[in-house]
Each structure stands twice: as structure tokens, then as C-alpha cells.
């Protein structure tokens, strides 16, 4: 019986050690990612083929050149235009078939969190969402991504 209790205690200690190790690794990874993001510089206008995630501000992905964006425009395929100021994404315009598919305009709190998003869809419908200083959407915000 003592052997069984000792084995259970040892397994518990190993599990606690694994949890601590995982927390340390995840924390280190998040810190590394924050440092990498802080070092990224942007041109005032950049072009992209897509984005990641459905939160604001959106994360633009697959950067392309102006020439590639012009080619996408000519063939009617999708691309996005990102506008930056003070290392912050201030506006995103998605182009599809030579026309604006959606447009997001961002403002920020002094702490760097998103303060508001003005969304305009392809039909010209405008919705504005507001966020508190912690980046949480306010309850009176319109529903949905658009």
C-alpha cells in the first residue's frame, strides 16, 4: 500500500512539474512573439493577399508588392491594402473584382489597444464598434464581423 501511495505522489509531482514547464514555455513564447512584433516596421501603405483571424485589428498576411497588387487588381482577384501610422494599422481596404469589398478604419487608446473600428461593407453599410482600454468590445456594439 505504501508503494502505491508513493507512486501516486511521484506521479502528482511529475504532473505539477510538467504543468510548470508548459507555463514557462508558453510564457517565453508569448514574450518572444511580443518582442518580434514590436520590432516590425511598416511602410505607410502595404499590400497583402490575405489576413488571419476575425478580431480587430485584423492581422494582415502574405505581403505582396505594389506591382503584384496592381496585377491582382487587373485580373479582379482579391488583395488588401494596409495603411500604417506610428507602427499601428489605421486602415484596411479589401479589394475584390476592382471594387472595395470592405474597409476598416481603426483608432487606438493611448495604451495601444484598439479603441474603435469603423466598418464599411461592399453595400456601403457602416457600423462602428467601440472597445474599452483593455480591448474588450462594449455591449452596445453591433453584432457580427461586418
C-alpha positions as a printed NumPy array, in Angstrom:
array([[  0.   ,   0.   ,   0.   ],
       [  2.868,   2.382,   0.817],
       [  4.328,   1.687,  -2.601],
       [  1.046,   2.672,  -4.261],
       [  0.827,   5.909,  -2.261],
       [  4.468,   6.737,  -3.09 ],
       [  3.813,   6.101,  -6.781],
       [  0.725,   8.363,  -6.763],
       [  2.671,  11.138,  -5.007],
       [  5.513,  10.812,  -7.517],
       [  3.092,  10.958, -10.461],
       [  1.491,  14.063,  -8.92 ],
       [  4.888,  15.76 ,  -8.607],
       [  5.738,  14.893, -12.214],
       [  2.404,  16.3  , -13.438],
       [  2.901,  19.519, -11.471],
       [  6.414,  19.805, -12.913],
       [  5.053,  19.335, -16.431],
       [  2.402,  21.999, -15.907],
       [  5.042,  24.441, -14.605],
       [  7.278,  23.657, -17.587],
       [  4.417,  24.224, -20.039],
       [  3.53 ,  27.555, -18.395],
       [  7.162,  28.684, -18.605],
       [  7.443,  27.636, -22.273],
       [  4.184,  29.321, -23.281],
       [  5.139,  32.49 , -21.371],
       [  8.532,  32.548, -23.082],
       [  6.949,  32.046, -26.484],
       [  4.462,  34.888, -25.877],
       [  7.258,  37.193, -24.719],
       [  9.325,  36.313, -27.802],
       [  6.329,  36.948, -30.09 ],
       [  5.722,  40.351, -28.459],
       [  9.362,  41.339, -28.991],
       [  9.247,  40.259, -32.64 ],
       [  6.02 ,  42.222, -33.227],
       [  7.492,  45.32 , -31.57 ],
       [ 10.449,  45.272, -33.973],
       [  8.353,  45.086, -37.148],
       [  8.329,  48.299, -39.139],
       [  5.827,  49.134, -41.841],
       [  5.689,  51.406, -44.836],
       [  2.765,  53.873, -44.741],
       [  0.96 ,  51.722, -47.369],
       [  1.454,  47.976, -47.828],
       [ -0.303,  45.301, -49.879],
       [ -1.358,  41.794, -48.833],
       [ -3.08 ,  38.708, -50.243],
       [ -4.976,  37.803, -47.077],
       [ -5.494,  38.112, -43.357],
       [ -5.593,  35.895, -40.267],
       [ -8.383,  35.833, -37.709],
       [-11.694,  37.546, -37.186],
       [-10.818,  40.065, -34.483],
       [ -9.846,  43.705, -34.661],
       [ -7.479,  44.958, -35.726],
       [ -7.157,  42.19 , -38.271],
       [ -3.758,  40.656, -38.851],
       [ -2.674,  41.069, -42.459],
       [ -0.789,  38.163, -44.024],
       [  1.149,  37.299, -47.182],
       [  2.638,  40.692, -48.03 ],
       [  2.954,  41.451, -51.752],
       [  4.489,  44.264, -53.786],
       [  2.581,  47.172, -55.331],
       [  3.148,  45.58 , -58.737],
       [  1.607,  42.297, -57.558],
       [ -1.351,  44.236, -56.125],
       [ -1.781,  46.021, -59.452],
       [ -1.783,  42.642, -61.218],
       [ -4.417,  41.333, -58.779],
       [ -6.494,  44.441, -59.457],
       [ -6.221,  43.972, -63.218],
       [ -7.336,  40.333, -63.037],
       [-10.07 ,  41.061, -60.476],
       [ -8.622,  38.874, -57.731],
       [ -8.61 ,  39.783, -54.066],
       [ -5.941,  41.769, -52.251],
       [ -5.819,  44.054, -49.24 ],
       [ -4.302,  47.481, -48.703],
       [ -2.97 ,  48.21 , -45.226],
       [ -2.357,  51.775, -44.058],
       [  0.007,  52.351, -41.135],
       [  0.845,  55.294, -38.895],
       [  3.122,  55.198, -35.862],
       [  3.562,  51.408, -36.285],
       [ -0.211,  50.908, -35.975],
       [ -2.622,  49.616, -38.588],
       [ -5.018,  52.522, -39.139],
       [ -6.998,  51.282, -42.113],
       [ -7.532,  48.157, -44.213],
       [ -9.276,  48.083, -47.564],
       [-10.111,  44.754, -49.202],
       [-10.389,  44.933, -52.966],
       [-12.31 ,  42.335, -54.983],
       [-13.046,  42.478, -58.701],
       [-11.683,  46.027, -58.846],
       [-14.052,  47.366, -56.174],
       [-13.965,  47.86 , -52.414],
       [-15.301,  44.758, -50.664],
       [-14.825,  46.117, -47.136],
       [-12.988,  48.903, -45.373],
       [-11.918,  49.031, -41.708],
       [-10.727,  52.219, -40.011],
       [ -9.032,  51.86 , -36.611],
       [ -8.364,  54.236, -33.734],
       [ -6.376,  53.361, -30.628],
       [ -6.287,  54.126, -26.909],
       [ -3.044,  55.671, -25.557],
       [ -2.089,  52.196, -24.224],
       [ -2.071,  50.838, -27.801],
       [ -5.31 ,  48.835, -27.601],
       [ -7.964,  49.244, -30.269],
       [-10.457,  51.987, -29.294],
       [-12.831,  51.812, -32.258],
       [-13.406,  50.191, -35.63 ],
       [-15.454,  51.807, -38.368],
       [-16.506,  49.075, -40.793],
       [-17.91 ,  49.765, -44.239],
       [-19.069,  46.795, -46.326],
       [-19.442,  46.5  , -50.105],
       [-23.009,  47.856, -49.922],
       [-21.878,  50.999, -48.077],
       [-23.337,  49.884, -44.735],
       [-21.299,  51.463, -41.941],
       [-21.001,  50.025, -38.425],
       [-18.843,  51.39 , -35.635],
       [-17.637,  49.265, -32.745],
       [-16.031,  50.621, -29.586],
       [-13.607,  48.904, -27.226],
       [-12.57 ,  49.633, -23.659],
       [ -8.94 ,  50.289, -22.678],
       [ -8.424,  46.545, -22.202],
       [ -9.559,  45.801, -25.773],
       [-12.948,  44.333, -24.858],
       [-15.906,  45.132, -27.08 ],
       [-18.649,  47.202, -25.477],
       [-22.068,  45.552, -25.002],
       [-23.885,  48.059, -27.243],
       [-21.685,  47.205, -30.251],
       [-23.413,  45.851, -33.36 ],
       [-23.319,  42.083, -33.792],
       [-21.211,  40.263, -36.363],
       [-17.89 ,  40.995, -38.008],
       [-19.346,  43.397, -40.59 ]])
